[in-house]
Amino acid sequence: MLLLGEKCMTVDSHSTAGMGEVLLSVALVTRNRPESLERTLQSLREQRVQPFEVVVSDDSDPEYVDEVQRIAEAYDCRYVEGPKEGLYPNRNRAAQACRGSHVRTMDDDHEFPEGHVEACMEAIRSDPNAVWVIGEKNYSTGLDTDAIARPGEIHPRGHTVIPEDDQHSKAIADGSAIFPKKVFSEEGGYREKPWAGYLYLELGSRLKSRGLRIREVKDTHVLHKDDNKGGVGGNNSVRNVDSIEKRSLYYTIVMDSFVYHPSISSIMDCLGRIAIDTVKHPKRLSDVRQVIAEAWNDAKST
């Protein structure tokens, strides 16, 4: 086991066809939660196998910055200032700062079972060109149970579903996924919009449409100890959300149904979901107009 002050390296380097050395970077995003961040980093540093590097991208308000930076550096992490533009710009900032061959997203309210990093490395070695996603235990599943909330994929009707094939899906675990670095250098990473919510599901749909294989790691999980104890699983409903979050949902299902994986059934499901919402809440017509404009512009550049 590596001690806190030692340089963090993978246990070994590994060469695979078409790839050089496999180096796993952690891209950890945080905002205004130094105590939770420290629990996450302590759990990570207790792993027998350590990642190549840990980058902490900090979107905190000024009164938290010094403490967050102190904690990051105490746990031998590279601290970078976040863009202060929301979750997904911060995820991109963290990933783009990474120097490894693969990027493991991470949140500041996660903890890890024994052997977690080893399982991540084994997955990468088995298929270094794939995107790997990881399930979680949370307050909904029960942190001390065997139940694991599996990563879900977007359905055109506006909710997530467990993929039929968890080794070839469009599912993304927002803070628990492993990407080849090219996802951020060539594919643009997460969409950066003024609303966040469900844009991680858009990324999964987009990557599958580009031919990247998305697979689930079955040998480990994360413990999602969110402060509000409202953890949600991979099969959660995303219908009862506010107007700003609805924009990210509408955008995701429009891009999925009309651009990435179009079919008559998906288009009808998507339009039906939006129509039901706007009949019940006519003021959401403005959200729909904004989403259509955003999706149109992005589709032209896709």
Residue pairs with C-beta under 8 A, 6 or more apart in sequence:
1 46
1 48
2 8
2 9
2 45
2 50
4 45
4 74
4 75
4 76
5 76
6 76
7 76
8 50
8 51
8 52
8 53
8 54
8 76
9 50
9 52
10 22
10 23
10 24
10 49
10 50
10 51
10 52
10 121
11 49
11 118
11 121
13 21
13 22
13 23
14 21
14 22
14 121
14 125
15 21
15 22
16 22
16 125
16 128
18 128
18 129
19 101
19 128
19 129
20 101
21 101
22 101
22 102
22 121
22 124
22 125
22 128
23 52
23 53
23 99
23 100
23 101
23 102
24 51
24 52
24 100
24 101
24 102
24 104
24 117
24 120
24 121
24 124
24 178
25 51
25 52
25 53
25 54
25 55
25 98
25 99
25 100
25 102
25 103
25 104
25 181
26 44
26 51
26 53
26 54
26 55
26 98
26 103
26 104
26 106
27 55
27 57
27 91
27 94
27 95
27 97
27 98
27 103
27 104
27 105
27 106
28 37
28 40
28 41
28 54
28 55
28 56
28 57
28 77
28 94
28 106
28 107
28 108
29 56
29 57
29 59
29 82
29 87
29 90
29 91
29 94
29 105
29 106
29 107
29 108
29 175
30 36
30 37
30 56
30 57
30 58
30 59
30 60
30 68
30 107
30 108
31 58
31 59
31 60
31 61
31 82
31 90
31 108
32 60
32 61
32 64
33 64
33 108
33 109
33 227
34 60
34 64
34 67
34 68
34 71
36 108
36 109
36 225
36 227
37 56
37 68
37 71
37 72
37 108
38 71
38 75
39 111
39 225
40 106
40 107
40 108
40 109
40 110
40 111
41 54
41 71
41 72
41 75
41 77
42 75
43 110
43 111
43 112
43 223
44 51
44 54
44 75
44 106
44 112
44 117
45 75
45 76
47 112
47 114
47 115
47 116
47 117
47 118
48 114
48 115
48 117
48 118
49 115
49 117
49 118
49 121
50 117
51 100
51 104
51 117
52 99
52 100
53 77
53 78
53 98
53 99
53 100
54 75
54 76
54 77
54 78
55 77
55 78
55 80
55 94
55 97
55 98
56 68
56 72
56 77
56 78
56 79
56 80
56 94
57 80
57 81
57 82
57 90
57 91
57 93
57 94
57 97
58 65
58 68
58 69
58 72
58 79
58 80
58 81
58 82
59 82
59 83
59 84
59 90
60 68
60 82
68 79
69 79
72 78
72 79
73 79
78 97
80 93
80 94
80 97
82 89
82 90
82 93
82 94
83 89
83 90
83 93
85 192
86 192
86 193
86 194
86 196
87 196
88 189
88 190
88 191
88 192
88 193
88 196
88 199
88 200
89 190
89 192
91 105
91 189
91 190
92 184
92 189
92 190
92 192
94 105
95 103
95 105
95 179
95 181
95 183
95 184
95 189
96 184
96 185
96 189
98 181
100 181
101 128
101 180
101 181
102 124
102 128
102 178
102 179
102 180
102 181
103 178
103 179
103 180
103 181
103 183
103 184
104 120
104 177
104 178
105 174
105 175
105 176
105 177
105 178
105 179
106 175
106 176
107 174
107 175
107 176
107 224
109 224
109 225
109 226
109 227
110 136
110 175
110 176
110 222
110 223
110 224
110 225
111 222
111 223
111 225
112 220
112 222
112 223
113 220
113 221
113 223
115 219
115 220
116 220
116 221
116 222
119 217
119 219
119 220
120 132
120 134
120 178
120 217
120 220
122 219
123 130
123 132
123 178
123 215
123 217
123 219
124 132
124 178
127 213
127 215
128 180
129 180
129 212
129 213
130 180
130 212
130 213
130 214
130 215
131 172
131 177
131 178
131 179
131 180
131 183
131 204
131 207
131 212
131 213
131 214
131 215
132 177
132 178
132 214
132 215
132 216
132 217
133 151
133 171
133 172
133 173
133 176
133 177
133 178
133 214
133 215
133 216
133 217
134 151
134 173
134 176
134 177
134 178
134 216
134 217
134 220
134 221
134 222
135 148
135 149
135 150
135 151
135 173
135 176
135 216
135 217
135 221
135 222
135 234
136 148
136 149
136 173
136 176
136 221
136 222
136 223
136 224
136 231
136 233
137 143
137 145
137 147
137 148
137 149
137 221
137 222
137 223
137 224
138 149
138 223
138 224
138 225
138 226
138 231
138 232
138 233
139 224
139 225
139 226
139 229
139 230
139 231
140 149
140 230
140 231
140 232
140 233
141 147
141 148
141 149
141 231
141 233
143 223
143 225
148 221
149 231
149 232
149 233
149 234
149 235
150 162
150 166
150 171
150 216
150 233
150 234
150 235
151 163
151 169
151 171
151 172
151 173
151 176
151 177
151 216
151 234
152 160
152 161
152 162
152 163
152 171
152 201
152 233
152 234
152 235
152 236
153 160
153 161
153 163
153 169
153 170
153 171
153 172
153 201
153 204
153 205
154 160
154 170
154 198
154 201
154 202
154 204
154 205
154 252
154 253
154 256
155 161
155 253
155 269
156 253
156 256
156 257
156 265
156 266
156 267
156 269
156 270
156 273
157 253
157 269
157 270
157 272
157 273
158 238
158 239
158 249
158 250
158 253
158 270
158 273
158 274
159 236
159 237
159 238
159 239
160 201
160 234
160 235
160 236
160 238
161 235
162 171
162 234
162 235
163 169
163 170
163 171
163 216
166 215
166 216
166 218
167 213
167 215
167 216
168 213
168 214
168 215
169 204
169 208
169 214
169 215
169 216
170 201
170 204
170 205
170 207
170 208
170 214
170 256
170 261
171 204
171 214
171 216
171 234
172 200
172 201
172 203
172 204
172 207
172 214
173 234
174 200
175 222
176 222
178 217
180 212
183 189
183 207
183 212
187 206
187 207
187 210
189 203
190 199
190 200
190 203
191 199
191 202
191 203
191 251
191 298
193 199
193 247
193 248
193 251
193 294
195 244
195 245
195 247
195 248
196 245
196 248
197 238
197 241
197 244
197 245
197 247
197 248
197 249
198 238
198 245
198 248
198 249
198 252
199 248
199 251
199 252
201 252
201 256
202 251
202 252
202 255
202 256
204 214
205 252
205 255
205 256
205 260
205 261
206 255
206 260
206 302
207 214
208 214
208 260
208 261
209 259
209 260
209 261
224 231
238 249
241 249
243 283
243 284
243 287
246 277
246 284
246 287
247 287
247 290
247 291
250 274
250 287
250 288
250 291
251 291
251 294
251 295
253 270
253 273
253 274
254 270
254 291
254 292
254 295
255 295
255 298
255 299
256 266
256 270
257 263
257 266
257 267
257 269
257 270
258 267
258 270
258 295
258 299
259 295
259 298
259 299
259 302
274 288
277 284
278 284
278 285
278 288
